[in-house]
Amino acid sequence: MSDTNNTAAGDTAAEQPRFAIHKIYVKDISFEAPNSPASFQPNWQPQHHLDLNTRARNLGEHQFEVVLSLTVNVKNNEESAYLIEVQQAGIFQLEGFSETDMGAMLGSFCPNILFPYAREAISDIVTRGGFPQMLLAPVNFDALYAHHLQEQNTAPADKNATH
């Protein structure tokens, strides 16, 4: 009887979703300070603009590459101070997730894991560029993913309404 119980427990464990991080890495990074050294003014009042994007690619064998792309454009007194672009990536194993859960894992959960690495890379490069440290505020990837789903669901209705 104990063999039957072990088999049943093993089958249940096999049905559980599995997640693993295989690698986290910088895929691409770029820093430009077109107006330095003029940008190093004592009157530093930066205006920041952040663009954020994610994409996922199936690598096969339940492995996915997720890339979090951040572009930070900083101006000081309407002059460009610096532009930094970072693509922080990871290879994740995702197995046994429903289609809905898989979308949330790739569109929210994995970018949440990658963001602190991208934030650190940006802070380090900005400081090395001679500018004051930049600390990006936390990002709510769950809300961004929900907004993305909402836009996807309403986009076809909007297109049909205009035709």
C-alpha positions, 0 to 999 in steps of 0.5 A: 500500500505504501508503494501506491501512496508514493506513486500517487504523491509522485504523480501529484509532484510531477503535475506541479508547475516548476520554475527555475532561473538558469542565467541572468545576464546583460544582453546589451548596454549603451551610455551616451553623454553628448553634452559632457563636460558642459552637463556637469553643472552645479545647477543639477535639476534633472528631468527623467524619462523612462521607457520600459519594455519586455519580451520573451522568446521560447528557447525550447525544452521549457526554457524561455529568454525574457529580456527587460529593456530600459531606456532612460533619457535625462535632461538638465535645463532642457539639454540632454545630459545622458541617455542609457539603454540596458537590456537585462535578460534571463533564461528561465525554466517554466514547466507545467503552467497553464497558458494564462499563468505562463503569460503572467510568469513571462510578462510579470514575474520574470521581469520582476526578477530582472529589474533589480539587476537592470536598476543596479547596472543603470546606477553603476553606469550613470555614476561611472559617467560622472553623474549623480547616482540614479536610483530607479523607483520600483516598478509594478510589473503586475499592474503593467501586465494587467494593463497590457492584457486590457489593451489587447482585449480592447484593441480588436473591439476598437478596430472593429468599431472604426471599420 
